[in-house]
Amino acid sequence: MLKSEFLVIDELYIPVKRRSEIEPEKVASLAEEILEDGQKAPIQVRRDKKRKFVVVNGAHRIEAVKLLGETKIEAFVVGEGKF
C-alpha cells in the first residue's frame, strides 16, 4: 500500500505536455475546493535521475495549491526506482 508524503512543490517537474494541458478555470475551481475542504487526493509522482520528481498525475492540483500560496503538496511516490 502506498503511503503519502508531503513534497516541496519546487522539486516537482511537470512535463511539457502536461503543462500545456493545464486549464486556468479548473485550477481556480480546484483552489476553491482545496481551500474549503483540503486536498482530497494526493498527486502521483515518480523519482527521476535528472530531476527529483516527475509528476505523473496531478498538475492541476499542483497549480491550485501554488495559487493558494502553499510550498508543499501531498503526494504518492509511485514506480520507485533506485537512483
C-alpha positions in Angstrom: 0.0 0.0 0.0 1.3 3.5 -0.9 1.9 5.9 1.9 1.6 9.6 1.1 4.2 12.2 1.9 4.5 16.0 1.6 6.9 17.1 -1.1 8.3 20.6 -1.9 6.5 21.9 -4.9 9.7 23.5 -6.3 11.2 20.0 -6.5 8.4 18.7 -8.8 8.7 18.7 -12.6 5.6 18.8 -14.7 6.3 17.5 -18.2 5.8 20.0 -21.1 2.8 18.0 -22.5 1.0 18.1 -19.1 1.8 21.8 -18.6 0.2 22.6 -22.0 -3.0 20.9 -20.9 -3.5 23.0 -17.7 -6.8 24.8 -17.7 -6.8 28.1 -15.6 -10.5 27.7 -14.9 -10.0 24.2 -13.5 -7.1 25.4 -11.4 -9.2 28.2 -9.9 -12.1 25.8 -9.1 -9.7 23.3 -7.5 -8.1 26.0 -5.4 -11.5 26.9 -4.0 -12.3 23.3 -3.2 -8.9 22.8 -1.5 -9.4 26.0 0.5 -12.8 24.8 1.7 -12.2 21.0 2.1 -8.4 20.4 1.9 -6.6 18.3 -0.6 -8.7 15.2 -1.1 -6.4 13.1 -3.2 -2.6 13.1 -3.3 -0.9 13.8 -6.6 1.3 11.0 -8.1 5.0 11.4 -8.9 7.9 9.2 -9.8 11.6 9.7 -9.0 13.9 10.7 -11.8 17.7 10.7 -12.3 17.8 14.2 -13.7 15.1 15.8 -11.6 13.9 14.9 -8.1 10.3 14.1 -9.0 8.3 14.0 -12.2 4.6 14.5 -12.0 2.5 11.5 -13.2 -0.9 12.8 -12.2 -2.0 16.0 -10.5 -0.7 19.0 -12.5 -4.0 21.0 -11.9 -3.8 20.3 -8.1 -0.2 21.5 -8.0 -1.1 24.7 -9.7 -4.1 25.1 -7.4 -2.0 24.8 -4.2 0.6 27.1 -5.6 -2.2 29.6 -6.2 -3.1 29.3 -2.5 0.5 30.1 -1.6 1.5 26.6 -0.4 5.0 25.3 -0.8 4.3 21.6 -0.2 1.8 19.2 -1.6 0.7 15.7 -0.5 1.9 13.0 -3.0 2.3 9.3 -3.6 5.7 8.3 -5.0 4.9 5.6 -7.5 7.1 3.3 -9.5 10.0 3.7 -7.1 13.4 3.0 -8.6 16.8 3.0 -7.1 18.7 6.1 -8.2 
